[in-house]
Amino acid sequence: MPLSFPNPSCSFDATKNRVDFWGYDNVIEVSFHVEADVLKKLCPQMGDAEAGLLKAFDGVRKRIHAVAEKIYGRGGRNTYTYILAAKDF
């Protein structure tokens, strides 16, 4: 079964300055984290406050999911936490 994203929720982690979201490989939950710098680069008009970063995430969600699938597909199945950085986009 391919990676899926049935849960549209995401959250801002202020301590690490990133947006967290989750995907699923069958019944295994996989955590993904998008650095705020990535979101600012993809959607500079959204600003860098929490609300702006979450709105930016929603605006490019499909692109983020595509990158998450690519990164997950090339990684080992023993890792269930991934950080999406600017180099991944």
Residue frames as qw, qx, qy, qz and C-alpha x, y, z in Angstrom:
[[0.000, 0.890, 0.456, 0.000, 0.00, 0.00, 0.00],
 [0.412, 0.489, -0.043, 0.768, 1.43, 3.41, -0.88],
 [0.208, -0.213, -0.438, 0.849, 1.86, 6.24, 1.57],
 [0.094, -0.687, -0.573, -0.436, -1.40, 8.09, 2.17],
 [0.107, 0.057, -0.327, 0.937, -2.45, 11.31, 3.89],
 [0.248, -0.569, -0.729, -0.287, -6.04, 10.76, 5.07],
 [0.372, -0.732, -0.400, 0.407, -5.67, 13.13, 8.04],
 [0.366, 0.747, 0.146, 0.535, -5.55, 16.76, 6.80],
 [0.434, -0.900, -0.040, 0.033, -4.46, 18.15, 10.15],
 [0.645, 0.348, -0.270, 0.624, -1.08, 19.73, 10.73],
 [0.470, -0.849, -0.190, 0.148, 0.42, 21.71, 13.58],
 [0.319, 0.807, -0.286, 0.407, 3.04, 24.37, 14.08],
 [0.812, -0.373, -0.235, 0.383, 5.96, 23.47, 16.34],
 [0.017, 0.982, -0.084, 0.166, 7.27, 26.82, 17.57],
 [0.627, -0.655, 0.382, 0.179, 10.24, 25.29, 19.40],
 [0.641, -0.086, 0.598, 0.474, 11.60, 23.78, 16.18],
 [0.228, 0.589, -0.161, -0.759, 10.09, 26.36, 13.79],
 [0.093, 0.087, -0.873, -0.471, 8.37, 23.84, 11.54],
 [0.724, 0.013, 0.018, -0.689, 4.99, 22.45, 10.57],
 [0.224, -0.168, 0.957, -0.071, 4.31, 18.83, 11.46],
 [0.757, 0.161, -0.111, -0.623, 1.97, 16.48, 9.59],
 [0.525, -0.213, 0.818, -0.103, 1.40, 12.74, 9.33],
 [0.613, 0.298, -0.536, -0.498, 1.12, 10.12, 6.64],
 [0.781, -0.191, 0.521, -0.285, 0.30, 6.45, 6.82],
 [0.356, 0.368, -0.818, -0.263, 1.93, 3.37, 5.34],
 [0.523, -0.270, -0.801, -0.112, -0.82, 0.85, 5.84],
 [0.549, -0.748, -0.367, -0.069, -1.36, 1.12, 9.63],
 [0.648, -0.250, -0.154, 0.703, 2.02, 2.67, 10.44],
 [0.020, 0.983, 0.163, -0.078, 1.98, 6.38, 11.20],
 [0.672, 0.161, 0.059, 0.720, 4.84, 8.33, 9.63],
 [0.177, -0.869, -0.192, 0.420, 5.75, 11.81, 10.95],
 [0.543, 0.467, 0.208, 0.666, 6.85, 14.55, 8.60],
 [0.276, -0.770, -0.175, 0.548, 8.17, 17.99, 9.45],
 [0.490, 0.672, 0.232, 0.505, 8.45, 20.91, 7.02],
 [0.447, -0.272, -0.182, 0.832, 10.93, 23.58, 7.99],
 [0.114, 0.836, 0.333, -0.421, 9.49, 27.10, 8.16],
 [0.111, -0.564, 0.432, 0.695, 12.14, 28.32, 5.70],
 [0.201, 0.154, 0.863, 0.437, 10.71, 25.98, 3.07],
 [0.108, 0.726, 0.676, -0.068, 7.21, 27.37, 3.53],
 [0.056, -0.809, -0.019, 0.585, 8.48, 30.96, 3.43],
 [0.165, -0.329, 0.650, 0.665, 10.27, 30.20, 0.18],
 [0.140, 0.330, 0.877, 0.320, 7.24, 28.50, -1.40],
 [0.100, -0.800, -0.538, -0.247, 4.75, 31.15, -0.23],
 [0.391, 0.052, -0.260, 0.881, 6.62, 34.35, 0.68],
 [0.245, -0.448, -0.185, -0.840, 3.39, 36.37, 0.82],
 [0.680, -0.490, -0.525, -0.149, 2.12, 34.34, 3.79],
 [0.256, -0.790, 0.345, -0.438, 4.60, 35.70, 6.33],
 [0.484, 0.258, -0.793, 0.267, 6.47, 33.80, 9.00],
 [0.449, -0.261, 0.501, -0.693, 3.98, 33.86, 11.89],
 [0.345, 0.027, 0.925, -0.153, 2.24, 30.63, 12.86],
 [0.572, 0.560, 0.439, -0.409, -0.99, 31.45, 11.01],
 [0.413, 0.738, -0.349, -0.404, 0.92, 32.38, 7.86],
 [0.013, -0.412, 0.902, 0.125, 3.00, 29.22, 7.90],
 [0.440, 0.209, 0.843, -0.229, -0.05, 27.01, 8.39],
 [0.555, 0.690, 0.179, -0.429, -1.83, 28.82, 5.55],
 [0.244, 0.666, -0.624, -0.329, 1.25, 28.38, 3.36],
 [0.263, -0.149, 0.953, -0.022, 1.25, 24.66, 4.17],
 [0.542, 0.465, 0.623, -0.320, -2.39, 24.38, 3.13],
 [0.435, 0.766, -0.121, -0.457, -1.67, 26.29, -0.08],
 [0.403, 0.582, -0.681, -0.187, 1.04, 23.88, -1.23],
 [0.731, -0.256, 0.551, -0.309, -0.16, 20.73, 0.51],
 [0.932, 0.340, 0.093, -0.080, -0.18, 18.59, -2.65],
 [0.501, 0.713, -0.432, 0.234, 3.40, 19.56, -3.45],
 [0.292, -0.587, 0.650, -0.385, 4.49, 18.84, 0.12],
 [0.873, -0.052, 0.412, -0.256, 2.80, 15.45, 0.05],
 [0.835, 0.531, -0.139, 0.037, 4.51, 14.61, -3.27],
 [0.231, 0.696, -0.591, 0.337, 7.91, 15.46, -1.77],
 [0.575, -0.404, 0.587, -0.403, 7.07, 13.46, 1.37],
 [0.953, 0.178, 0.182, -0.164, 6.17, 10.43, -0.77],
 [0.661, 0.642, -0.344, 0.179, 9.44, 10.74, -2.71],
 [0.049, -0.646, 0.639, -0.415, 11.56, 11.04, 0.44],
 [0.746, -0.232, 0.498, -0.375, 9.73, 8.20, 2.16],
 [0.929, 0.348, -0.002, -0.127, 10.05, 5.99, -0.92],
 [0.606, 0.593, -0.452, 0.278, 13.82, 6.31, -1.03],
 [0.246, -0.590, 0.602, -0.478, 14.33, 5.96, 2.71],
 [0.243, 0.047, -0.962, 0.116, 14.46, 2.77, 4.67],
 [0.551, -0.483, -0.494, -0.469, 11.22, 1.46, 6.06],
 [0.612, -0.336, -0.569, 0.436, 12.71, 1.49, 9.54],
 [0.159, -0.088, -0.185, 0.966, 12.51, 5.28, 9.79],
 [0.031, -0.678, -0.723, -0.130, 9.19, 6.90, 10.59],
 [0.128, -0.884, -0.167, 0.418, 10.19, 10.53, 11.01],
 [0.590, 0.333, 0.321, 0.662, 11.30, 12.76, 8.14],
 [0.091, -0.739, -0.108, 0.658, 12.28, 16.42, 7.95],
 [0.560, 0.642, 0.390, 0.350, 11.54, 18.12, 4.62],
 [0.349, -0.607, 0.075, 0.710, 14.16, 20.78, 3.95],
 [0.334, 0.768, -0.120, -0.533, 14.69, 23.30, 1.16],
 [0.025, -0.441, 0.809, 0.388, 17.00, 20.90, -0.74],
 [0.351, 0.211, 0.911, -0.045, 14.09, 18.47, -1.08],
 [0.415, 0.745, 0.403, -0.331, 12.01, 20.92, -3.06]]
